[in-house]
Amino acid sequence: MRVYVNFLFRIVLWVGVIPIAVLADESPEAVFSSEESNPPNILFFLVDDMGWQDTSVPFWKERTLFNDHFQTPSMERLAVQGRKFTQAYACAVCSPSRTSWMTGMNAARHHVTNWTLYADQETSRQTSTLKAPENWDRSGLQPHPDLLPQMLKSQLGYRTIHAGKAHWGAYDTAGSDPTTLGFDVNIAGHAAGGPGHYHGEKNYGNKEKGGHTRPWGIPGLEKYHGTETHVTDALTMEAINAVKEAVEADQPFFLYMAHYAVHAPIQPHRRFLDDYLGRKYPGTDIEIPQVEAYYASMVEGMDASLGELMSAFEEIGVADETIVVFASDNGGLSKHARGKSPRGTGQDTHCWPLREGKGSAYEGGTRIPFIVSWAKPDANHPLQKRLPIPADSMSETPIIIEDIYTTLSSWVGLKPQSRSACEIDGMDWTPALLAKCVDSEDLQELSGRSIVFHYPHQWTGSPVGGYQPHSSIRIGDWKAIYYYQNQSWELYHLAEDISETNDLAEQRPEKLKELAGTLIEELHSKNAQWPTRKVDNQPEKIQAP
């Protein structure tokens, strides 16, 4: 029986016992089910391609030179106010992650396993022997009544606001427009996954002022064309206006603030550039390369947006009834387009101590920064009494992007109308958010479950290291990786080897067999799709060790 289907926790807290709702055929009472108050507002702040180390907030056991380089005071404030998750995960690339949080499904199940653009266009590279699965969903996510914003809107009357990068449905499909996916408001979202340009002077990648140029030109921000407004700032201002409209209409709001930053192209956010350009990495004699100065300014601009939103909530008077969930959609860009890091190293080292980066099977490809907090903590507020997020706290419980669907649904009592519980892979991580003791028995089922990654594609470049078609699984501190090109397995113990440098596959064959068997079972149960062999156009299925 799947642990995430029948997940019924009751956590003993220092404030009492709080029922935690789950997605099941008969959902128990939601956290915010009382008629005495309205449900909370929710800000889901998702950054594009932000690495685990691209912040002044340490998500490891110690601070690093990276944490001293990046300036993210708003993230620091959020972490002090709430709880950071040091072992949070997403998919290796963007569209799969974005589809997973909207549906609660693992990428192996929903089949949007790579980034999308045109429904009839293949975005995957090839290896010498393999190409992409024949029928992976190139159209991307399409309208469905059980998408998270659609349920918030239809079941509870939320004003649902999308701002920034959408990257769900491909061009010329219904899903390319966020308003078909449950959003009342769409600010600058469309089919493309990256910006044509970050600067208003360049019309955000559109050839003509007031126009839209496919595929990369950003739509919907025409009033900023020809100005010096960075797209991050434009999105923030428009999102705040949309929130004000929701509050004036006396509606709870769900704001999905999905910044294009810090996706390539790496271009400066000029008002923060002087903090980095022409300087040395703190604590070193290494000069910050121009590309890294540009990148750090983009990170700081994103962080400023977070702070501006929280300040706006306070000015509007809704900060104490607004929950903030901060995350990234995959690991940080590291394989190309970057300069020397604070450690003096270059390519593939920007997520250290994690190995590699975006697109990789290793931790650098999937581990992400993740923080949850009330925008303005107030222990006496009725809503916060129901979800008392511990301040300045940390959870080491592993969670993954599809869990957002299940967790947020549990808070407000959403119930899918046309999907059964067995189709929902996400698990409710509220116990890890609230538990005073992170090692309590209440968390054993959550921390011991299987976390599955499935990327049957060649992302970019040649199939080297973790950058090749793969599937992997984490159970507890153990992680097994399967590479389809060479039909090979690797095994790592993450608690002792976070950098995944000591492959234990030969030393611990029984442990590898255990994890491999579970991964194979999980992939088959989710109807996973496989890379295609060039020689005969047949699926290259996962093989047991």
MODA-V473685 format. One record per pair of residues at least 12 apart in sequence whose ideal C-beta (glycine too) atoms are under 7 Angstrom apart, sorted by the first residue. I is the first residue (numbers start at 0). J is the second residue. Records with the same first field share a line. If there is no record, write none. Layout:
# MODA-V473685
I->J / J
This chain:
# MODA-V473685
1->421
2->444 / 448
3->424 / 425 / 426 / 448
4->23 / 420 / 421
5->23
6->21 / 426 / 427 / 444
7->21 / 27
8->430 / 441
10->430 / 433 / 434 / 441
12->387 / 433 / 435
13->435
14->384 / 387
17->30 / 385 / 433
19->409 / 427 / 429 / 430
20->409 / 412
21->405 / 409 / 427
22->405 / 408 / 415 / 420 / 423
23->420
24->420
26->412 / 414
29->409 / 410 / 411 / 412
30->385 / 386 / 409 / 410
31->382 / 385 / 410 / 411
32->412
35->381
36->381 / 382
37->251
38->155 / 251 / 411
39->320 / 321 / 322 / 382
40->251 / 252 / 317 / 320 / 321
41->253 / 322 / 407
42->254 / 256 / 308 / 321 / 323
43->255 / 324
44->256 / 305 / 323 / 324 / 325
45->257 / 326 / 328
46->258 / 260 / 261 / 301 / 327
47->93 / 164 / 258 / 259 / 260 / 261 / 262 / 328
48->261 / 262 / 329 / 331 / 332 / 357
49->261 / 327 / 331 / 368
50->330 / 331 / 349 / 350 / 356
51->330 / 331 / 350 / 353 / 366 / 367 / 368
52->65 / 331 / 350 / 351
53->69 / 298 / 331
54->66 / 69 / 71 / 74 / 368
55->69 / 70 / 71 / 75
56->71 / 74 / 75 / 78 / 83 / 368
58->83 / 85 / 368
59->352
64->280 / 282 / 283 / 341 / 342
65->341
67->281 / 282
68->280 / 281 / 295 / 341
69->295 / 298
70->274 / 299
71->298 / 299 / 302
72->302 / 306
73->302 / 303 / 305 / 306 / 309
74->302 / 305 / 325 / 370
77->305 / 323 / 325 / 370 / 372
78->370
79->390 / 391
80->372 / 373 / 376 / 390
81->370 / 371 / 372 / 373 / 388 / 390
82->371 / 388 / 389 / 392 / 393 / 394 / 432
83->369 / 370 / 393
84->369 / 394 / 398
85->393 / 395
86->366 / 395 / 396 / 397
87->326 / 367 / 369 / 398
88->365 / 366 / 367 / 397 / 398 / 399 / 400 / 450
89->327 / 328 / 329 / 365 / 367 / 400
90->106 / 329 / 365 / 400 / 452 / 454
91->329 / 330 / 357 / 358 / 359 / 364 / 365 / 452 / 454
92->113 / 114 / 329 / 357 / 358 / 458
93->114 / 166 / 192 / 328 / 329
94->111 / 113 / 114 / 115 / 139 / 166 / 192
95->111 / 112
96->328 / 329 / 400
97->166 / 167 / 328
98->111 / 140 / 167
99->400 / 401
100->400 / 401 / 403 / 404
101->140 / 146 / 147 / 180 / 404
102->146 / 404
103->401 / 404 / 405 / 423 / 424 / 425
104->401 / 422 / 423 / 424
105->401 / 424 / 451 / 525
106->453
107->451 / 453 / 522 / 525 / 527
108->424 / 525 / 526
110->135 / 136 / 528
111->136 / 139 / 140
112->132 / 135 / 453 / 454 / 455 / 456 / 528
113->131 / 135 / 456
114->192
115->137 / 139 / 166 / 169
116->169 / 170 / 190 / 191 / 214
117->169 / 170
118->137 / 138 / 169 / 171 / 172
120->137
123->456 / 457
124->457 / 458 / 459
125->457
126->457 / 462 / 467 / 468 / 484
128->484 / 532 / 533
129->468 / 483 / 484 / 530 / 531 / 532 / 533 / 539
130->530 / 531 / 533
131->456 / 530 / 531
132->455 / 528 / 529 / 530 / 531
133->531
134->528
135->528
137->169
138->168 / 169 / 172
139->167 / 168 / 169 / 172 / 174
140->167 / 168 / 174 / 180
141->168 / 172 / 173 / 174
142->173 / 174 / 179 / 180
144->416 / 417
145->415 / 416 / 417 / 418
146->180 / 181
147->404 / 407 / 408
148->180 / 181 / 182 / 253
149->180 / 181
150->413
151->253 / 413
152->181 / 183
154->413
155->411
156->250
157->250 / 251 / 252 / 253
158->183 / 245 / 248 / 250 / 252
159->181 / 182 / 183 / 253
160->182 / 183 / 184 / 238 / 241 / 242 / 252 / 253 / 254 / 255
161->177 / 182 / 184 / 185 / 186 / 188 / 255 / 257
162->186 / 187 / 234 / 237 / 238 / 254 / 255 / 256 / 257
163->187 / 188 / 234 / 256 / 257 / 258 / 259
164->188 / 192 / 257 / 258 / 259
165->177 / 188 / 189
166->191 / 192
167->180
168->190
169->190
170->190 / 213 / 214
175->189 / 190
184->241
186->219 / 234 / 237 / 238 / 241
187->217 / 218 / 219 / 220 / 234
189->218
191->214 / 215
193->215 / 259 / 262 / 263
194->215 / 217 / 230 / 259 / 262
195->212 / 215 / 216 / 217
196->266
197->229 / 230 / 266
198->229 / 266
199->223 / 224 / 225 / 226 / 227 / 228 / 233
200->225 / 227
202->224 / 225
203->216 / 217 / 220 / 230
204->216 / 217
208->224 / 225
209->221 / 224
217->230
220->233
229->268 / 300
230->259
231->258 / 260 / 268 / 300 / 301 / 304
234->258
235->304 / 307 / 308
238->254 / 256 / 308
239->308 / 311
242->254 / 311 / 315
243->315
246->315 / 317
256->308
258->301 / 304
260->297 / 300 / 301
261->294 / 297 / 298 / 301
263->332 / 336
265->290 / 293 / 294 / 297 / 336
266->293
267->293 / 296
268->296 / 297 / 299 / 300
271->296 / 299 / 300
272->292 / 296
274->299
275->287 / 292 / 295 / 296
276->289 / 292
280->341
283->341
285->339 / 341 / 343
288->338 / 339
290->337 / 338
291->337 / 338 / 339
309->374
312->374
313->375
318->374 / 375
319->373 / 375 / 377 / 380 / 383
320->380 / 382
321->373 / 374
322->373
323->372 / 374
324->371 / 403
325->369 / 370
326->367 / 369
327->367 / 368
329->357 / 364 / 365
330->350 / 356 / 357 / 359 / 363 / 364 / 365 / 366 / 367
331->349 / 350 / 356 / 357 / 363
332->356 / 357
333->347 / 348 / 349 / 350 / 355 / 356 / 357 / 363
334->346 / 347 / 356 / 358 / 459 / 460 / 466
337->349
350->363
352->497 / 498
353->366 / 497 / 498
354->465 / 498 / 499
355->464 / 465 / 466
358->458 / 459 / 466
359->464 / 465 / 466
360->465 / 469 / 471 / 480
361->465 / 499
362->497 / 499
364->465
365->452
371->388 / 432
372->388
373->388
376->390
386->410
387->433
388->432 / 433
389->435
394->431 / 432 / 437
395->437
396->428 / 431 / 437 / 442 / 445 / 446
397->446 / 450 / 473
398->428 / 431
399->450
401->424 / 425
402->425 / 426 / 428
403->425
404->425
405->423 / 425 / 426 / 427
406->427 / 428 / 429
409->427 / 429
426->445 / 448
428->445
430->442 / 445
431->445
447->474 / 475
449->472 / 474 / 517 / 521
450->472 / 473
451->472 / 518 / 521
452->470 / 471
453->470 / 522 / 527
454->468 / 469
455->468 / 483 / 528 / 529 / 530
456->468
462->484
467->482 / 484
468->483 / 484 / 530
469->481 / 482 / 483
470->518 / 522 / 541
472->514 / 517 / 518 / 521
474->514 / 517
476->492 / 493 / 494
477->492 / 510 / 514
478->491 / 493
479->511 / 514 / 515 / 518
481->518 / 541
483->530 / 539
486->542
488->504 / 511 / 515 / 544
489->502 / 504
490->502 / 503 / 504 / 507 / 510 / 511
491->503
511->544
512->544
515->543 / 544
519->541 / 543
522->541
